[in-house]
Amino acid sequence: MHDIHTPADVLFILLGAVLILAMHAGFAFLELGTVRSKNQVNALVKILCDFAVSTLGYFLIGYGISYGVRFFGPATALSHDHGYELTRFFFLLTFAAATPAIVSGGIAERVRFYPQLLATFLVVGFLYPVFEHLAWDGGWGWQAWLQHRFGAPFHDFAGSVVVHAFGGWIALAAVLLLGARHDRYSHSGRVAAHPPSSIPFLALGAWTLVVGWFGFNVMSAQTLDRISGLVAMNSLMAMAGGTLAALFAGRNDPGFVHNGALAGLVAICAGSDVMHPLGALVTGAIAGALFVWLFTLTQNRWRIDDVLGVWPLHGLCGTWGGIAAGIFGITALGGMGGVSIVSQLIGTAVGIGIAFCGGGIIYGAVKLCFGLRLSQEEEYNGADLSIHRIGATPEPEVR
């Protein structure tokens, strides 16, 4: 009997997992460069611990819900087929763990450390796998129903909705439950500006994410025989479109420029395997401009204190990506076909609904049972003091 998967498949998906693992360093440095200096250590520790907790939640519970596979048998059974399923778990874990990493940026600077870790476990162990099972494993006949009713299933090749929109809409629920930072908005209507503490670190985080994103998208093929250079080209074009749109819409602001590249990549994930490169360019450009406009509106008009703008960046640009796959993926616009705009709208709406409602329940329960918000004194002194002080250089005594 021949193995189903070759050693080359195992290496291929392992390299993808490593690239996406590196993206979590990108999340960390993006948050590090955006938050105020007093919260930088907290940001670094939080992202790493979130990933560790995500690993346990996905191993013990989440992966079994998503794909019906559990790893409690003997090692001899687990190593079958060159251990491909184990490596696939690692690869898909990096996607699942991106959800709390996205949330982390929205709730930064005023969330308690250990309650946030509990919420992470619940999100990755229970909530995220529900929609992953629906969208990527054909769970409960949902995709078959969309195929029968509208001619095509919901298409999300690399997670515009499954990962990014899902994380962004959970973040919105968490941000609304937490409320704004104490000094962010005044009763007189003044908005206190909190500029990024380090543009170089912000840029390093963005570049790390950009590089890793080619593993995120291209290696979503999951086997070597399904790899497509079209995915790489479309990712590149969307990144370029998002960067340039944010450059002009954001009036040369470096924070907008670097996040514009990420907005384009968020939006292209869903349709990167079916769009024409020109469609990818337009998709990315719309996402870059959308991020600039909605970040400004969210922060200043609606007074939603989303520190890194993860709801506009991931939640709304991911939503746009799910819809864009149904527009630019059709053959009339140069795409590969096999998509339905109705299925895309339904699938995207279902993902948003599960994320926002489920996120509200999880973070609301944690808030009710354990408390989620730092005290005003703790927030003033810098994130969660017990974590902020880890590795921190003592400030010089003022005489």
Secondary structure in CASP SS format (residue, H / E / C, confidence):
PFRMAT SS
TARGET T0000
AUTHOR 0000-0000-0000
METHOD secondary structure of the structure
MODEL  1
M C 1.00
H C 1.00
D C 1.00
I C 1.00
H C 1.00
T C 1.00
P H 1.00
A H 1.00
D H 1.00
V H 1.00
L H 1.00
F H 1.00
I H 1.00
L H 1.00
L H 1.00
G H 1.00
A H 1.00
V H 1.00
L H 1.00
I H 1.00
L H 1.00
A H 1.00
M H 1.00
H H 1.00
A H 1.00
G H 1.00
F H 1.00
A H 1.00
F H 1.00
L H 1.00
E H 1.00
L H 1.00
G H 1.00
T H 1.00
V C 1.00
R C 1.00
S H 1.00
K H 1.00
N H 1.00
Q H 1.00
V H 1.00
N H 1.00
A H 1.00
L H 1.00
V H 1.00
K H 1.00
I H 1.00
L H 1.00
C H 1.00
D H 1.00
F H 1.00
A H 1.00
V H 1.00
S H 1.00
T H 1.00
L H 1.00
G H 1.00
Y H 1.00
F H 1.00
L H 1.00
I H 1.00
G H 1.00
Y H 1.00
G H 1.00
I H 1.00
S H 1.00
Y H 1.00
G C 1.00
V C 1.00
R C 1.00
F C 1.00
F C 1.00
G C 1.00
P C 1.00
A H 1.00
T H 1.00
A H 1.00
L H 1.00
S C 1.00
H H 1.00
D H 1.00
H H 1.00
G H 1.00
Y H 1.00
E H 1.00
L H 1.00
T H 1.00
R H 1.00
F H 1.00
F H 1.00
F H 1.00
L H 1.00
L H 1.00
T H 1.00
F H 1.00
A H 1.00
A H 1.00
A H 1.00
T H 1.00
P H 1.00
A H 1.00
I H 1.00
V H 1.00
S H 1.00
G H 1.00
G H 1.00
I C 1.00
A C 1.00
E C 1.00
R C 1.00
V E 1.00
R C 1.00
F H 1.00
Y H 1.00
P H 1.00
Q H 1.00
L H 1.00
L H 1.00
A H 1.00
T H 1.00
F H 1.00
L H 1.00
V H 1.00
V H 1.00
G H 1.00
F H 1.00
L H 1.00
Y H 1.00
P H 1.00
V H 1.00
F H 1.00
E H 1.00
H H 1.00
L H 1.00
A H 1.00
W H 1.00
D C 1.00
G C 1.00
G H 1.00
W H 1.00
G H 1.00
W H 1.00
Q H 1.00
A H 1.00
W H 1.00
L H 1.00
Q H 1.00
H H 1.00
R H 1.00
F H 1.00
G C 1.00
A C 1.00
P C 1.00
F C 1.00
H C 1.00
D C 1.00
F C 1.00
A C 1.00
G C 1.00
S H 1.00
V H 1.00
V H 1.00
V H 1.00
H H 1.00
A H 1.00
F H 1.00
G H 1.00
G H 1.00
W H 1.00
I H 1.00
A H 1.00
L H 1.00
A H 1.00
A H 1.00
V H 1.00
L H 1.00
L H 1.00
L H 1.00
G C 1.00
A C 1.00
R C 1.00
H C 1.00
D C 1.00
R C 1.00
Y E 1.00
S C 1.00
H C 1.00
S C 1.00
G C 1.00
R C 1.00
V E 1.00
A C 1.00
A C 1.00
H C 1.00
P C 1.00
P C 1.00
S C 1.00
S C 1.00
I H 1.00
P H 1.00
F H 1.00
L H 1.00
A H 1.00
L H 1.00
G H 1.00
A H 1.00
W H 1.00
T H 1.00
L H 1.00
V H 1.00
V H 1.00
G H 1.00
W H 1.00
F H 1.00
G H 1.00
F H 1.00
N H 1.00
V H 1.00
M H 1.00
S H 1.00
A H 1.00
Q C 1.00
T C 1.00
L H 1.00
D H 1.00
R H 1.00
I C 1.00
S C 1.00
G H 1.00
L H 1.00
V H 1.00
A H 1.00
M H 1.00
N H 1.00
S H 1.00
L H 1.00
M H 1.00
A H 1.00
M H 1.00
A H 1.00
G H 1.00
G H 1.00
T H 1.00
L H 1.00
A H 1.00
A H 1.00
L H 1.00
F H 1.00
A H 1.00
G C 1.00
R C 1.00
N C 1.00
D C 1.00
P H 1.00
G H 1.00
F H 1.00
V H 1.00
H H 1.00
N H 1.00
G H 1.00
A H 1.00
L H 1.00
A H 1.00
G H 1.00
L H 1.00
V H 1.00
A H 1.00
I H 1.00
C C 1.00
A C 1.00
G C 1.00
S C 1.00
D C 1.00
V C 1.00
M C 1.00
H C 1.00
P H 1.00
L H 1.00
G H 1.00
A H 1.00
L H 1.00
V H 1.00
T H 1.00
G H 1.00
A H 1.00
I H 1.00
A H 1.00
G H 1.00
A H 1.00
L H 1.00
F H 1.00
V H 1.00
W H 1.00
L H 1.00
F H 1.00
T H 1.00
L H 1.00
T H 1.00
Q H 1.00
N H 1.00
R H 1.00
W C 1.00
R C 1.00
I C 1.00
D C 1.00
D C 1.00
V C 1.00
L C 1.00
G C 1.00
V H 1.00
W H 1.00
P H 1.00
L H 1.00
H H 1.00
G H 1.00
L H 1.00
C H 1.00
G H 1.00
T H 1.00
W H 1.00
G H 1.00
G H 1.00
I H 1.00
A H 1.00
A H 1.00
G H 1.00
I H 1.00
F H 1.00
G C 1.00
I C 1.00
T H 1.00
A H 1.00
L H 1.00
G C 1.00
G C 1.00
M C 1.00
G C 1.00
G C 1.00
V C 1.00
S C 1.00
I H 1.00
V H 1.00
S H 1.00
Q H 1.00
L H 1.00
I H 1.00
G H 1.00
T H 1.00
A H 1.00
V H 1.00
G H 1.00
I H 1.00
G H 1.00
I H 1.00
A H 1.00
F H 1.00
C H 1.00
G H 1.00
G H 1.00
G H 1.00
I H 1.00
I H 1.00
Y H 1.00
G H 1.00
A H 1.00
V H 1.00
K H 1.00
L H 1.00
C H 1.00
F H 1.00
G C 1.00
L C 1.00
R E 1.00
L C 1.00
S C 1.00
Q H 1.00
E H 1.00
E H 1.00
E H 1.00
Y H 1.00
N H 1.00
G H 1.00
A C 1.00
D C 1.00
L H 1.00
S H 1.00
I H 1.00
H H 1.00
R C 1.00
I C 1.00
G C 1.00
A C 1.00
T C 1.00
P C 1.00
E C 1.00
P C 1.00
E C 1.00
V C 1.00
R C 1.00
END
